[in-house]
Amino acid sequence: MLDFARAICYSGYREGQSPVDGIYPSLSQVVEDLKIVAQHWDYIRIYDCGPHADLVFNAISAHDLNLKVMLGADMAAEENNPNCPWGANYSAEILAANRIANEKQINTMLSLVDKFSEHIIALSVGNEATVDWNDHMVSVERLIGFVKQIKQHCDIPVTFCENYIPWQDKLAPLVEVLDFISIHTYPAWEYKTLRDALQYTKDNYWSVASRYTDKQVVITEAGWTTRSNNRGIERWNASEEIQAEYYRQLMAWVEEEQVVTFVFEAFDEPWKGSGDGDEPEKHWGLFFENRQPKVVMQ
């Protein structure tokens, strides 16, 4: 179980940097980021066990930063998914290679645990790898196997981070082996306005928490983008002012209910999504890519 604390998702990629291209931030850039983050939050969530994770742990260790980490594994597709709108049909060779890569990702996670366990509060065996629309589908049985492997190695709490919908039924077998449940809730992606946003977030949370009353439910992503190109989120429904008000309402509720909530996210990430500068995926940060604060943090 995670104690309540202020929490945020962190990915340090700046202009010209991308995990896809293997271009990572420098250690000094990550240190700069985490010194900003540590002024406001206690927990951070990171998404994979590659070079970016090494940078994060080395920055925390070298500078004695008061941050604890939820470390995630980056799962590649092990199954084709015809429901993915942008395509998720892979050759047998690619799927086989992905299975090997996922096993390596878990082994790397365990190596990081051995080196940096004092900084780690939880481990996640993946991110949005079971929801209907994803392009990196992994079976529930496979995830259960990874959880059991981790638990044989260490006693750090294990979770899986996913949209609230698969927890209703599909992930019930996985819940049995997890230490806590991690859900994502995005009112803006579901065509909600600010007027309905907090209630929608609460409904998402309780749809899971009321089903699994013996498990802690953590929100590992909740936030609001500040720009959009009208694809998925209408342009008028994305702004710094809306983000600031949703954040204010969200924080008041989670503090009252003591729901651990990782806000998505610390900094804007230009590498994400399409080449369109208004692509909403690029603009969820509470800080701009240049590390200047948006309205929410002013």
C-alpha positions as CSV (number, residue, x, y, z in Angstrom):
1,M,0.0,0.0,0.0
2,L,1.3,3.5,-0.9
3,D,1.1,6.2,1.7
4,F,-0.6,9.4,0.6
5,A,1.8,11.9,-0.9
6,R,1.9,14.4,-3.7
7,A,2.7,12.6,-6.9
8,I,3.4,13.3,-10.6
9,C,4.4,11.5,-13.8
10,Y,7.9,12.4,-15.1
11,S,9.5,12.1,-18.5
12,G,12.4,14.3,-19.2
13,Y,12.5,14.4,-23.0
14,R,13.1,17.9,-24.4
15,E,13.0,19.4,-27.9
16,G,15.0,17.1,-30.3
17,Q,15.1,14.2,-27.7
18,S,13.0,11.0,-28.0
19,P,13.0,7.5,-26.6
20,V,12.0,6.3,-30.1
21,D,15.2,7.8,-31.6
22,G,17.3,6.9,-28.6
23,I,18.2,10.5,-27.9
24,Y,18.1,11.0,-24.1
25,P,18.3,14.0,-21.8
26,S,21.7,14.7,-20.2
27,L,22.2,14.0,-16.5
28,S,22.4,17.7,-15.8
29,Q,19.0,18.2,-17.5
30,V,17.4,15.5,-15.4
31,V,18.9,17.0,-12.3
32,E,17.5,20.4,-13.2
33,D,14.1,18.8,-13.8
34,L,14.0,16.8,-10.6
35,K,15.1,19.8,-8.5
36,I,12.0,21.6,-9.9
37,V,9.8,18.5,-9.3
38,A,11.1,18.0,-5.7
39,Q,9.8,21.5,-4.8
40,H,6.2,20.4,-5.3
41,W,5.9,16.6,-5.3
42,D,7.1,13.6,-3.3
43,Y,6.6,10.7,-5.7
44,I,7.4,10.4,-9.4
45,R,6.3,7.8,-11.9
46,I,8.6,6.8,-14.8
47,Y,7.6,4.6,-17.7
48,D,10.5,2.3,-18.6
49,C,13.7,0.7,-17.4
50,G,16.1,2.1,-20.0
51,P,18.7,4.9,-20.0
52,H,16.1,7.4,-18.8
53,A,15.5,5.5,-15.7
54,D,19.2,5.2,-15.0
55,L,19.5,9.0,-15.3
56,V,16.6,9.5,-12.9
57,F,18.0,7.2,-10.2
58,N,21.6,8.6,-10.6
59,A,20.2,12.2,-10.3
60,I,18.3,11.3,-7.1
61,S,21.2,9.5,-5.6
62,A,23.9,12.0,-6.4
63,H,21.9,15.0,-5.3
64,D,20.1,13.4,-2.3
65,L,16.7,14.5,-3.7
66,N,13.7,13.7,-1.6
67,L,11.8,11.8,-4.3
68,K,10.5,8.2,-4.4
69,V,9.9,6.5,-7.7
70,M,7.2,4.2,-9.2
71,L,9.2,2.4,-11.8
72,G,7.4,1.0,-14.8
73,A,8.2,-1.6,-17.5
74,D,7.7,-0.6,-21.1
75,M,5.8,-3.5,-22.7
76,A,6.0,-4.1,-26.5
77,A,3.2,-5.8,-28.4
78,E,3.0,-9.6,-27.9
79,E,-0.3,-9.9,-29.7
80,N,-1.9,-8.2,-32.7
81,N,-4.8,-5.9,-32.0
82,P,-7.3,-5.3,-34.8
83,N,-9.2,-2.7,-32.6
84,C,-6.2,-0.3,-32.6
85,P,-7.3,2.7,-34.7
86,W,-3.8,3.5,-36.0
87,G,-2.8,-0.1,-36.6
88,A,-1.3,-2.9,-34.5
89,N,-0.8,-5.8,-36.9
90,Y,2.7,-7.3,-36.6
91,S,4.6,-10.2,-38.1
92,A,5.2,-13.3,-36.1
93,E,8.9,-12.4,-36.0
94,I,8.2,-9.0,-34.5
95,L,5.9,-10.5,-31.9
96,A,8.5,-13.1,-30.9
97,A,11.2,-10.4,-30.7
98,N,8.9,-8.3,-28.5
99,R,8.3,-11.2,-26.1
100,I,12.1,-11.4,-25.6
101,A,12.4,-7.6,-25.2
102,N,9.6,-7.6,-22.6
103,E,11.4,-10.3,-20.6
104,K,14.6,-8.3,-20.8
105,Q,12.7,-5.2,-19.6
106,I,11.5,-7.1,-16.5
107,N,15.1,-8.4,-15.9
108,T,16.4,-4.8,-16.2
109,M,13.8,-3.7,-13.8
110,L,15.0,-6.2,-11.2
111,S,18.6,-5.0,-11.8
112,L,17.5,-1.5,-11.0
113,V,15.7,-2.7,-7.9
114,D,19.0,-4.3,-6.8
115,K,20.9,-1.0,-7.2
116,F,18.3,1.6,-6.2
117,S,15.7,-0.1,-4.0
118,E,15.8,2.6,-1.4
119,H,14.4,5.1,-3.9
120,I,11.6,2.8,-5.3
121,I,8.1,2.7,-3.8
122,A,6.4,0.5,-6.4
123,L,6.9,-1.4,-9.6
124,S,4.5,-1.5,-12.6
125,V,4.5,-4.4,-15.1
126,G,3.2,-2.2,-17.9
127,N,1.2,0.8,-19.1
128,E,-2.1,0.6,-21.0
129,A,-1.2,-2.8,-22.5
130,T,-4.7,-4.4,-22.2
131,V,-7.2,-1.7,-23.2
132,D,-9.1,-2.3,-26.4
133,W,-7.5,0.5,-28.5
134,N,-3.8,0.0,-27.6
135,D,-0.9,-0.9,-30.0
136,H,1.1,-2.9,-27.6
137,M,-1.3,-5.7,-26.4
138,V,0.0,-8.1,-23.8
139,S,-2.1,-10.9,-22.4
140,V,-3.4,-10.9,-18.8
141,E,-1.7,-14.3,-18.3
142,R,1.6,-12.9,-19.4
143,L,1.3,-10.0,-17.0
144,I,0.5,-12.3,-14.2
145,G,3.7,-14.2,-14.9
146,F,5.7,-11.0,-14.8
147,V,4.2,-10.0,-11.4
148,K,5.0,-13.4,-10.0
149,Q,8.6,-13.2,-11.2
150,I,9.0,-9.8,-9.6
151,K,7.5,-11.0,-6.3
152,Q,10.0,-13.8,-6.2
153,H,12.8,-11.3,-6.4
154,C,11.8,-8.5,-4.1
155,D,9.0,-7.3,-1.7
156,I,8.4,-3.9,-3.3
157,P,4.7,-3.5,-4.1
158,V,3.7,-4.4,-7.7
159,T,0.9,-2.9,-9.8
160,F,-0.2,-2.4,-13.4
161,C,-1.2,0.9,-14.9
162,E,-4.3,0.9,-17.1
163,N,-7.4,2.8,-18.2
164,Y,-10.3,2.3,-15.8
165,I,-12.4,0.2,-18.2
166,P,-10.3,-3.1,-18.3
167,W,-10.4,-3.3,-14.5
168,Q,-14.2,-3.8,-14.6
169,D,-13.8,-7.4,-15.8
170,K,-10.8,-8.3,-18.0
171,L,-8.1,-7.7,-15.4
172,A,-9.9,-9.4,-12.5
173,P,-7.4,-12.3,-12.6
174,L,-4.5,-9.9,-12.5
175,V,-5.9,-8.1,-9.5
176,E,-5.5,-11.2,-7.4
177,V,-1.7,-11.1,-7.7
178,L,-1.2,-7.3,-7.5
179,D,-0.5,-5.3,-4.4
180,F,-2.6,-2.4,-5.6
181,I,-4.6,-1.3,-8.6
182,S,-3.5,1.7,-10.8
183,I,-6.1,3.5,-13.0
184,H,-6.0,6.3,-15.6
185,T,-8.8,8.8,-16.0
186,Y,-9.0,11.5,-18.7
187,P,-12.2,13.5,-18.8
188,A,-10.9,15.6,-21.8
189,W,-10.4,12.5,-23.9
190,E,-13.9,11.4,-23.1
191,Y,-15.4,14.7,-24.4
192,K,-16.1,16.0,-20.9
193,T,-16.0,19.7,-20.1
194,L,-14.6,21.3,-16.9
195,R,-18.2,21.3,-15.5
196,D,-18.4,17.5,-15.5
197,A,-14.7,16.7,-15.2
198,L,-14.2,16.1,-11.5
199,Q,-17.4,14.0,-11.2
200,Y,-16.3,11.9,-14.1
201,T,-13.0,11.3,-12.5
202,K,-14.7,10.3,-9.3
203,D,-17.0,8.0,-11.2
204,N,-14.0,6.3,-12.9
205,Y,-12.3,5.8,-9.6
206,W,-15.3,4.4,-7.7
207,S,-16.2,2.1,-10.6
208,V,-13.0,0.3,-9.8
209,A,-12.6,0.9,-6.0
210,S,-16.2,-0.3,-5.3
211,R,-15.5,-3.6,-7.2
212,Y,-12.2,-4.4,-5.4
213,T,-12.8,-3.2,-1.9
214,D,-9.8,-5.2,-0.5
215,K,-7.3,-3.4,-2.8
216,Q,-6.0,0.1,-2.7
217,V,-6.8,2.0,-5.9
218,V,-4.2,4.6,-7.0
219,I,-4.7,7.0,-9.9
220,T,-1.5,6.9,-12.0
221,E,-2.6,9.4,-14.7
222,A,-5.1,12.3,-14.5
223,G,-4.6,15.6,-16.1
224,W,-5.6,18.1,-18.8
225,T,-3.9,19.2,-22.0
226,T,-3.3,22.9,-22.7
227,R,-3.4,22.8,-26.5
228,S,-5.2,20.7,-29.1
229,N,-5.6,20.4,-32.9
230,N,-9.3,19.3,-32.6
231,R,-8.3,15.6,-32.9
232,G,-9.8,13.8,-30.0
233,I,-10.1,16.9,-27.9
234,E,-11.8,20.1,-29.2
235,R,-9.5,23.1,-29.3
236,W,-11.7,25.2,-27.1
237,N,-11.6,22.5,-24.4
238,A,-7.8,22.7,-24.0
239,S,-6.2,25.7,-22.2
240,E,-3.9,26.6,-19.3
241,E,-6.9,28.0,-17.4
242,I,-8.9,24.8,-17.7
243,Q,-5.9,22.7,-16.7
244,A,-5.4,24.9,-13.7
245,E,-9.0,24.7,-12.5
246,Y,-9.2,20.9,-13.0
247,Y,-5.9,20.5,-11.1
248,R,-7.3,22.6,-8.3
249,Q,-10.5,20.6,-8.0
250,L,-8.7,17.3,-8.4
251,M,-6.2,18.0,-5.7
252,A,-8.9,19.2,-3.3
253,W,-10.7,15.9,-3.8
254,V,-7.8,13.5,-3.6
255,E,-6.4,15.2,-0.5
256,E,-9.8,14.9,1.2
257,E,-10.2,11.2,0.2
258,Q,-6.4,10.4,0.5
259,V,-6.3,8.9,-3.0
260,V,-2.7,8.7,-4.2
261,T,-2.8,10.5,-7.6
262,F,0.0,10.9,-10.1
263,V,-0.8,14.0,-12.1
264,F,0.0,13.7,-15.8
265,E,2.5,15.2,-16.2
266,A,5.4,17.4,-15.1
267,F,6.7,18.8,-18.4
268,D,5.5,19.1,-22.0
269,E,7.0,16.5,-24.4
270,P,7.4,17.7,-28.0
271,W,8.3,14.2,-29.3
272,K,4.9,12.8,-28.7
273,G,2.1,12.2,-31.2
274,S,2.0,13.6,-34.7
275,G,4.2,16.4,-36.2
276,D,1.4,18.9,-35.6
277,G,2.5,21.4,-33.0
278,D,-1.0,21.5,-31.5
279,E,-1.1,17.7,-31.1
280,P,-2.6,17.4,-27.6
281,E,-0.2,14.6,-26.6
282,K,2.6,17.2,-26.5
283,H,1.0,19.6,-24.0
284,W,-0.1,17.8,-20.8
285,G,2.8,19.3,-18.7
286,L,2.2,21.6,-15.8
287,F,5.5,23.2,-17.1
288,F,6.3,24.1,-20.7
289,E,9.1,22.2,-22.5
290,N,11.4,25.1,-21.6
291,R,10.7,24.4,-17.9
292,Q,8.7,27.6,-17.4
293,P,5.6,27.2,-15.3
294,K,2.1,27.2,-16.9
295,V,-0.7,29.1,-15.2
296,V,-1.4,26.1,-12.9
297,M,2.1,26.4,-11.3
298,Q,2.3,30.2,-11.1
